Each structure stands twice: as structure tokens, then as C-alpha cells.
């Protein structure tokens, strides 16, 4: 923050560990040059990402360590010039940044940014890349002015191929005092779910939902479109309910209330979908350079289930080989397909048309039909051939019978 005399004064920063809450939870405080706190945050954080190794993509998860510190680059901002920011550094060059904005009644974390160093072999062993990679995303973290944002439930922020999960988050910016306000704005996840009517003792099974709506998704990178996906998506999950019953249910992904994005790299093309309950559905396509085959390699699901014993349902598989086609071609399948991701989650896809990498002009390339469609085409061909053969046999039998009947008569 600049002083009146024009000299630059660094903000004072303070980090207090809150051992009574969680082992990795900490209070991060940013103060201006006058010693007045402008930002306070108390949370623990978990990170989930995927990175390239010499043997292929690798998933990794890690936590914000107890030694995390508030960077001297954190700032209380300057009116009409810059916004307050909390910068937390840890490990070998990793930094989590929260940038705040406000209006007359509310403030929010306008942007969350995470910079991670792929040269850190403790977290990213055998990484085929080095250096710092940065991802960022807007967030839904917001609260009323002079109130504390509080979220006991997990707060997930998806940034490209990185998911940051804040746990037991307490955040306040634009402080009017030296501590958190006693008044709170609770996150949507903490609010009680609408009451549902009690089911009768002998209710009929829940009918399966209709086929999901087919929607076209596209992901663009610096070199143009890297992924085109047209399909209907249905989640098939098995979980234990609050009354300790194991159920299997299907949920359609509705494109009308779902946002999508993604990322492009030389090795991965990623599609990300999210809505209120679907925190993240991530589809990762990869290419085998030696065979020039493109396929769906990874699926990750983070889903909120209001009636589940554990409301947060997660499933991940990064070793699939589904929806395969030659690079430059598109994969198409009109038949419904079930992709078994884990023992408790399968992804049902309908009327699939997909192409990853080498997408020319943002349009699908030559089509490779799935085996299911080819088999379905063989059935009517076989039936038609059988009918044609039967008709031919009847016709031949008729002609032979007619010829024999004519042989018993003499011409007068």
C-alpha cells in the first residue's frame, strides 16, 4: 500500500495456527501498513490434480501443510486502484491466491488462483515437465459486508485440471475490526435441504429417468478447438442412504442448468461439467502417440447426494480406454453405452459423437462407428436376407409345381 509521501510500504502479514480446530487448519491475516487487519481466513485445504509423467498421466492429491505462510506480496489493496489479495505460499514454490472485490452490500472472492511448481519432486515425482503452472477460476465464495463467510461443508473450486477443496472455511475481507465478525453468512451447502415428504411404507421403486438430453460441448485452446463432444450423460451411482439402505440411482445431466469448460494440452483434452449438485464431472481424453489412437482415459465425479449417509460422493478412474478412434477421426455411437468407472459408479452415455485432438475447423472428422451400431445394422440386413431367401424358395417351388402340373395335359 502506498504512503502519502509516495514511498511504498509493505503490508504486515501474520500467520496464527489454530491447532484446536484441525491439524492443518490455520488463520491467515493480512494487515496494512498501519497494522490494521483487512483480510482474515481460517481453513484447511486439499488439492487434487493430474500431471504428465513419462509413463502417462498421473493423479496426485496433497494438503496445505502446517508450514504454509502468508506472502509479503499479499495486499489490502488501494481504493479504485487494486483489490485486496491473500497469497499463501508453501512447499517449493506453490502459491494459493484469493482476490477480493466488493459492492455496496456484499464482498466475494472474485478470483482464486493456484500456481504450482512441477519441479517439486516430493509432490510431482517423475513429472515430464518442470517449472510453474498457473490455473485460476471465479468462485461462489461471497458474504454480506461486515459479516464472516462460513462454510462447514467442503467448498470446492475447479480450476482447469486442479480442484481445490477448502474445509471448515471462515473468511472475511474488508474488516471493520481486528477479528472475525460474530455475524455470519453461511454457504449454500450448509443451508438445510428442502423437506421431502415421507415415503409410504411400501412405495413402488423409483422409475428410471428418461434418456438424458443430448448437448454439444466444445473445448478450445491456444491452437483452436481440441475437443468436440456431443452426447447425453447419465450418472449411475450406488450409495448408502441416511437410513442405512444401499440404493442405486440414475441422474441425468441437464445441460440447461450445467456449466462447462475444460483445458487443452499436448497430452490431454479435458471437459469439465458442474451444477448445484454435480460439483464436478471431468472427462479426460488422451492419445497414444505410437498407435495414434485417441480414447477416454479418465473420469472423475464429485457429486452431492442430499439423502446419502455421506453427502459427498466421489469416484475416479484414470485408466480407462473407452470411446476409441484414430487421431483425426471422430467416434460415433447411437447405442447407449455404460462405462464402468468404479464399483459404485458408471457413466451412461447416449448418442455419442466425440473427437479429441486434431479437430480441423471446429468440425467433426471422418466417422468411426462403434461395434454396437455395426451389430445393430447387421440384424436388419440378416433378417432382410433371410426374407429374401424365403421368398426366392417359395417362388422356385411355385415354378416347379406349375411346370409339373402342365406336363399332364396334351395340346389339341
C-alpha positions as CSV (number, residue, x, y, z in Angstrom):
1,X,0.0,0.0,0.0
2,X,1.5,3.4,-1.0
3,X,2.0,6.0,1.8
4,X,1.1,9.7,1.3
5,X,4.7,10.6,0.8
6,X,4.9,8.3,-2.2
7,X,7.1,5.7,-0.5
8,X,5.9,2.0,-0.9
9,X,5.2,0.4,2.4
10,X,4.8,-3.4,2.6
11,X,1.7,-4.8,4.2
12,X,2.3,-6.5,7.6
13,X,1.3,-10.2,7.4
14,X,0.6,-12.6,10.3
15,X,0.0,-16.3,10.4
16,X,-1.6,-17.9,13.5
17,X,-2.0,-21.6,13.8
18,X,-5.3,-22.8,15.1
19,X,-4.4,-26.2,16.5
20,X,-7.7,-26.6,18.3
21,X,-9.7,-26.8,15.1
22,X,-7.7,-29.1,12.7
23,X,-4.2,-30.2,12.4
24,X,-3.7,-28.4,9.1
25,X,-6.1,-25.5,9.7
26,X,-4.6,-22.1,10.1
27,X,-5.6,-18.4,10.5
28,X,-4.1,-16.3,7.8
29,X,-4.2,-12.5,8.4
30,X,-3.2,-9.6,6.1
31,X,-2.6,-6.2,7.6
32,X,-2.0,-2.9,6.0
33,X,1.0,-0.6,6.8
34,X,-0.9,0.9,9.8
35,X,-1.2,-2.6,11.4
36,X,-5.0,-2.8,10.6
37,X,-6.3,-6.2,9.5
38,X,-8.1,-6.2,6.2
39,X,-8.3,-9.9,5.4
40,X,-8.6,-12.9,7.7
41,X,-9.1,-16.5,6.7
42,X,-9.2,-19.8,8.6
43,X,-9.4,-23.0,6.6
44,X,-7.6,-26.2,5.7
45,X,-7.2,-27.0,2.0
46,X,-6.8,-30.1,-0.1
47,X,-5.5,-30.1,-3.7
48,X,-6.3,-32.7,-6.5
49,X,-4.7,-32.5,-9.9
50,X,-3.3,-34.6,-12.8
51,X,0.1,-34.1,-14.4
52,X,2.1,-35.8,-17.1
53,X,4.8,-38.3,-16.4
54,X,7.0,-40.4,-18.8
55,X,4.6,-43.3,-18.2
56,X,1.4,-41.3,-18.8
57,X,-0.9,-39.0,-16.8
58,X,-0.8,-39.3,-13.0
59,X,-3.3,-38.2,-10.4
60,X,-1.9,-36.6,-7.2
61,X,-3.5,-35.2,-4.1
62,X,-1.9,-33.1,-1.3
63,X,-2.9,-30.9,1.6
64,X,-2.0,-27.3,2.6
65,X,0.8,-28.0,5.1
66,X,1.1,-26.5,8.6
67,X,4.1,-24.5,7.4
68,X,2.1,-22.5,4.9
69,X,2.8,-18.8,5.2
70,X,1.2,-15.5,4.1
71,X,3.3,-14.0,1.4
72,X,4.6,-10.4,1.7
73,X,3.0,-9.9,-1.7
74,X,-0.4,-10.0,-0.1
75,X,-2.1,-6.7,-0.1
76,X,-5.0,-4.7,1.4
77,X,-5.5,-3.1,-2.0
78,X,-6.0,0.5,-2.8
79,X,-9.3,2.2,-3.4
80,X,-10.1,2.5,-7.2
81,X,-6.7,1.0,-8.0
82,X,-6.3,-2.5,-6.7
83,X,-8.2,-5.2,-4.8
84,X,-7.3,-6.9,-1.5
85,X,-5.5,-10.2,-2.0
86,X,-4.4,-13.1,0.3
87,X,-1.4,-15.0,-1.0
88,X,-0.4,-18.2,0.8
89,X,2.9,-19.9,-0.1
90,X,4.0,-23.4,0.8
91,X,6.4,-26.1,-0.3
92,X,8.8,-25.5,-3.2
93,X,7.2,-22.5,-4.9
94,X,3.5,-23.2,-4.6
95,X,1.1,-20.3,-4.0
96,X,-2.7,-20.1,-3.5
97,X,-4.2,-16.6,-4.1
98,X,-7.6,-15.3,-3.1
99,X,-8.5,-11.9,-4.7
100,X,-11.5,-10.0,-3.2
101,X,-14.0,-7.5,-4.7
102,X,-17.0,-5.7,-3.2
103,X,-20.0,-3.6,-3.9
104,X,-22.3,-1.6,-1.6
105,X,-23.7,-4.7,0.2
106,X,-21.5,-7.8,-0.5
107,X,-18.0,-8.9,-0.9
108,X,-16.7,-12.0,-2.6
109,X,-13.6,-14.0,-3.6
110,X,-13.7,-12.8,-7.2
111,X,-10.8,-15.0,-8.3
112,X,-8.9,-17.9,-6.9
113,X,-5.5,-18.7,-8.5
114,X,-3.2,-21.5,-7.8
115,X,0.4,-21.6,-9.0
116,X,2.2,-25.0,-8.6
117,X,5.8,-26.0,-9.3
118,X,6.1,-29.2,-11.3
119,X,9.8,-29.3,-10.3
120,X,8.8,-30.2,-6.8
121,X,9.6,-33.9,-6.9
122,X,8.1,-34.6,-3.5
123,X,4.6,-33.8,-4.8
124,X,5.1,-34.4,-8.6
125,X,7.6,-37.4,-8.9
126,X,8.7,-38.3,-12.4
127,X,7.0,-35.3,-13.9
128,X,7.8,-34.9,-17.6
129,X,7.5,-31.1,-17.2
130,X,9.2,-28.6,-15.0
131,X,8.5,-25.0,-14.0
132,X,5.5,-23.3,-12.5
133,X,2.0,-23.8,-13.9
134,X,-0.9,-21.4,-13.0
135,X,-4.6,-22.0,-13.1
136,X,-7.5,-19.8,-11.9
137,X,-11.2,-19.6,-11.6
138,X,-14.0,-17.4,-10.3
139,X,-15.7,-18.6,-7.1
140,X,-19.1,-18.6,-5.3
141,X,-17.5,-17.5,-2.0
142,X,-19.4,-14.4,-1.0
143,X,-20.9,-12.8,2.1
144,X,-22.6,-9.6,3.3
145,X,-20.4,-6.7,4.2
146,X,-19.3,-6.7,7.8
147,X,-20.2,-10.4,8.1
148,X,-18.0,-13.5,8.1
149,X,-18.3,-16.1,5.3
150,X,-18.6,-19.5,7.0
151,X,-18.8,-22.9,5.3
152,X,-18.6,-26.1,7.4
153,X,-19.2,-28.2,4.2
154,X,-16.5,-28.6,1.7
155,X,-16.1,-25.7,-0.7
156,X,-14.7,-27.0,-4.0
157,X,-13.2,-24.7,-6.7
158,X,-12.3,-26.2,-10.0
159,X,-9.5,-24.6,-11.9
160,X,-8.6,-26.3,-15.1
161,X,-7.2,-29.7,-14.1
162,X,-6.9,-28.7,-10.4
163,X,-9.6,-29.0,-7.8
164,X,-9.1,-27.1,-4.5
165,X,-11.2,-28.1,-1.6
166,X,-11.5,-25.7,1.4
167,X,-12.6,-27.4,4.6
168,X,-14.3,-25.6,7.5
169,X,-13.7,-22.3,5.8
170,X,-14.1,-19.0,7.7
171,X,-13.2,-15.9,5.6
172,X,-13.7,-12.2,5.9
173,X,-12.4,-9.3,3.9
174,X,-12.8,-5.5,4.3
175,X,-12.8,-6.0,8.1
176,X,-14.2,-3.3,10.4
177,X,-12.4,-4.7,13.4
178,X,-9.4,-6.7,14.4
179,X,-11.2,-10.1,14.4
180,X,-13.9,-12.1,12.6
181,X,-17.4,-10.6,12.8
182,X,-19.8,-12.6,15.0
183,X,-22.4,-12.2,12.3
184,X,-22.1,-14.8,9.6
185,X,-23.2,-15.5,6.0
186,X,-23.4,-19.3,5.6
187,X,-22.7,-21.0,2.3
188,X,-25.4,-22.7,0.3
189,X,-24.0,-26.1,1.1
190,X,-24.6,-25.6,4.8
191,X,-28.2,-24.5,4.4
192,X,-30.9,-27.2,5.2
193,X,-32.2,-29.1,2.3
194,X,-35.9,-28.6,1.5
195,X,-38.1,-31.1,3.4
196,X,-39.1,-34.1,1.4
197,X,-42.4,-35.9,2.1
198,X,-42.1,-39.2,4.0
199,X,-42.5,-42.1,1.6
200,X,-45.2,-44.7,2.3
201,X,-44.0,-47.9,3.8
202,X,-44.5,-49.9,0.6
203,X,-43.6,-47.4,-2.1
204,X,-43.1,-48.5,-5.7
205,X,-39.5,-48.5,-7.0
206,X,-38.3,-45.1,-8.3
207,X,-38.7,-45.2,-12.1
208,X,-35.6,-44.8,-14.1
209,X,-35.3,-41.3,-15.6
210,X,-35.9,-40.7,-19.3
211,X,-32.9,-40.6,-21.7
212,X,-30.8,-37.5,-21.0
213,X,-30.8,-34.5,-23.3
214,X,-28.0,-34.6,-25.9
215,X,-25.9,-31.5,-25.9
216,X,-22.8,-30.4,-27.9
217,X,-19.8,-29.3,-25.8
218,X,-16.6,-27.8,-27.2
219,X,-13.2,-27.0,-25.5
220,X,-10.8,-24.5,-27.1
221,X,-7.1,-24.0,-26.5
222,X,-4.5,-21.6,-27.9
223,X,-4.4,-23.6,-31.2
224,X,-8.2,-23.7,-31.6
225,X,-10.7,-26.5,-30.7
226,X,-9.1,-29.5,-29.1
227,X,-12.3,-31.4,-28.1
228,X,-15.8,-31.8,-29.5
229,X,-18.3,-33.8,-27.6
230,X,-22.0,-34.4,-28.4
231,X,-23.8,-36.8,-26.1
232,X,-26.4,-37.3,-23.4
233,X,-24.9,-38.1,-19.9
234,X,-26.4,-40.1,-17.1
235,X,-24.8,-40.9,-13.7
236,X,-25.5,-44.3,-12.2
237,X,-24.4,-44.3,-8.6
238,X,-24.7,-46.8,-5.7
239,X,-24.6,-45.4,-2.2
240,X,-25.9,-45.8,1.4
241,X,-28.8,-43.6,2.5
242,X,-29.2,-41.9,5.8
243,X,-31.5,-44.8,6.9
244,X,-28.6,-47.2,6.1
245,X,-30.1,-48.7,2.9
246,X,-28.0,-49.3,-0.2
247,X,-29.6,-47.9,-3.3
248,X,-28.6,-47.5,-6.9
249,X,-30.0,-44.4,-8.7
250,X,-29.6,-42.7,-12.0
251,X,-29.3,-38.9,-12.5
252,X,-29.4,-37.2,-15.9
253,X,-27.1,-34.3,-16.5
254,X,-29.3,-31.4,-17.6
255,X,-27.4,-29.1,-20.0
256,X,-29.8,-26.2,-19.2
257,X,-28.5,-25.8,-15.7
258,X,-25.0,-27.1,-16.2
259,X,-21.9,-25.0,-16.9
260,X,-19.0,-26.5,-18.8
261,X,-15.3,-25.7,-19.5
262,X,-12.1,-27.5,-20.0
263,X,-8.5,-27.4,-20.9
264,X,-6.1,-28.4,-23.8
265,X,-2.6,-29.7,-23.6
266,X,-0.4,-31.8,-25.8
267,X,-1.3,-35.0,-23.9
268,X,-4.7,-34.3,-22.5
269,X,-8.0,-32.8,-23.6
270,X,-10.4,-32.2,-20.7
271,X,-14.1,-31.5,-20.4
272,X,-15.5,-30.3,-17.0
273,X,-19.2,-30.1,-16.2
274,X,-20.7,-28.7,-13.0
275,X,-24.0,-27.6,-11.5
276,X,-25.5,-27.2,-8.0
277,X,-25.3,-30.9,-7.0
278,X,-22.9,-32.0,-9.7
279,X,-19.8,-30.4,-8.2
280,X,-17.6,-31.8,-11.0
281,X,-17.8,-34.4,-13.8
282,X,-14.5,-34.4,-15.5
283,X,-13.8,-36.4,-18.7
284,X,-10.1,-36.6,-19.8
285,X,-9.2,-37.8,-23.3
286,X,-5.7,-39.0,-24.1
287,X,-3.8,-40.0,-27.3
288,X,-1.4,-42.9,-27.7
289,X,1.4,-41.5,-29.9
290,X,2.7,-44.9,-31.1
291,X,-0.7,-46.1,-32.3
292,X,-2.3,-42.7,-33.0
293,X,-5.4,-43.8,-31.1
294,X,-7.5,-41.3,-29.1
295,X,-9.6,-42.5,-26.2
296,X,-11.4,-41.5,-23.0
297,X,-8.8,-42.3,-20.3
298,X,-10.1,-40.6,-17.1
299,X,-13.4,-39.9,-15.4
300,X,-13.7,-38.0,-12.1
301,X,-17.0,-37.4,-10.3
302,X,-17.8,-35.2,-7.3
303,X,-21.5,-35.3,-6.5
304,X,-23.7,-34.1,-3.6
305,X,-26.4,-36.6,-2.6
306,X,-28.8,-35.0,-0.2
307,X,-30.3,-38.3,1.1
308,X,-26.9,-40.1,1.5
309,X,-25.2,-41.0,4.7
310,X,-22.2,-39.3,3.3
311,X,-23.5,-36.5,1.2
312,X,-20.2,-36.1,-0.8
313,X,-19.9,-38.9,-3.4
314,X,-16.6,-39.1,-5.2
315,X,-15.2,-41.6,-7.8
316,X,-12.1,-41.5,-10.0
317,X,-10.6,-43.8,-12.7
318,X,-7.7,-42.7,-14.8
319,X,-7.0,-46.0,-16.6
320,X,-10.0,-46.3,-19.0
321,X,-9.8,-47.0,-22.7
322,X,-13.2,-46.1,-24.0
323,X,-14.7,-44.3,-27.0
324,X,-11.6,-45.0,-29.1
325,X,-10.9,-43.7,-32.6
326,X,-7.9,-42.9,-34.8
327,X,-6.5,-39.4,-34.3
328,X,-8.1,-37.1,-36.8
329,X,-11.3,-39.2,-36.9
330,X,-14.4,-38.9,-34.7
331,X,-16.0,-41.7,-32.7
332,X,-19.8,-42.1,-33.1
333,X,-22.2,-44.4,-31.4
334,X,-26.0,-44.1,-31.4
335,X,-26.5,-47.1,-29.0
336,X,-26.5,-46.5,-25.2
337,X,-23.2,-47.4,-23.6
338,X,-22.4,-48.0,-19.9
339,X,-18.8,-47.1,-18.9
340,X,-18.0,-48.7,-15.6
341,X,-15.8,-46.2,-13.7
342,X,-15.7,-47.8,-10.3
343,X,-17.7,-50.5,-8.5
344,X,-20.2,-47.8,-7.3
345,X,-20.3,-45.5,-10.3
346,X,-20.9,-46.0,-14.0
347,X,-21.4,-43.3,-16.6
348,X,-24.1,-44.0,-19.2
349,X,-23.6,-42.1,-22.5
350,X,-26.3,-41.7,-25.2
351,X,-25.9,-40.9,-28.9
352,X,-22.2,-40.2,-28.6
353,X,-20.2,-38.3,-31.1
354,X,-16.8,-37.2,-29.9
355,X,-13.4,-36.1,-31.3
356,X,-10.3,-35.1,-29.3
357,X,-7.1,-33.5,-30.7
358,X,-6.6,-32.8,-34.4
359,X,-10.1,-31.1,-34.8
360,X,-9.9,-29.2,-38.0
361,X,-12.1,-26.1,-38.3
362,X,-14.1,-26.9,-35.2
363,X,-15.9,-29.7,-37.0
364,X,-16.1,-33.5,-36.6
365,X,-13.8,-35.5,-38.8
366,X,-14.4,-38.8,-40.6
367,X,-16.6,-41.1,-38.5
368,X,-15.6,-44.4,-36.9
369,X,-18.8,-46.3,-35.9
370,X,-18.9,-48.2,-32.7
371,X,-19.3,-52.0,-32.7
372,X,-22.7,-51.8,-31.1
373,X,-24.0,-49.8,-34.1
374,X,-22.4,-52.1,-36.6
375,X,-24.0,-55.1,-34.8
376,X,-27.4,-53.4,-34.9
377,X,-27.0,-52.8,-38.6
378,X,-26.3,-56.5,-39.2
379,X,-29.6,-57.6,-37.7
380,X,-31.9,-55.9,-40.2
381,X,-29.5,-57.0,-43.0
382,X,-29.6,-60.6,-41.8
383,X,-33.4,-60.5,-41.4
384,X,-33.8,-58.9,-44.9
385,X,-31.5,-61.5,-46.4
386,X,-33.5,-64.4,-44.7
387,X,-36.8,-63.0,-46.0
388,X,-35.4,-62.6,-49.5
389,X,-34.2,-66.2,-49.4
390,X,-37.5,-67.4,-48.2
391,X,-39.3,-65.5,-51.0
392,X,-36.9,-67.0,-53.6
393,X,-37.5,-70.5,-52.3
394,X,-41.3,-70.1,-52.4
395,X,-41.0,-68.7,-56.0
396,X,-38.8,-71.6,-57.2
397,X,-41.2,-74.1,-55.6
398,X,-44.2,-72.5,-57.2
399,X,-42.5,-72.5,-60.7
400,X,-41.5,-76.2,-60.3
401,X,-45.0,-77.2,-59.2
402,X,-46.6,-75.3,-62.1
403,X,-44.3,-76.9,-64.6
404,X,-45.2,-80.4,-63.3
405,X,-48.9,-79.6,-63.5
406,X,-48.6,-78.6,-67.1
407,X,-46.8,-81.9,-68.0
408,X,-50.1,-83.9,-67.6
409,X,-52.0,-82.1,-70.5
410,X,-51.8,-82.6,-74.3
411,X,-52.2,-79.9,-76.8
412,X,-55.3,-80.4,-79.1
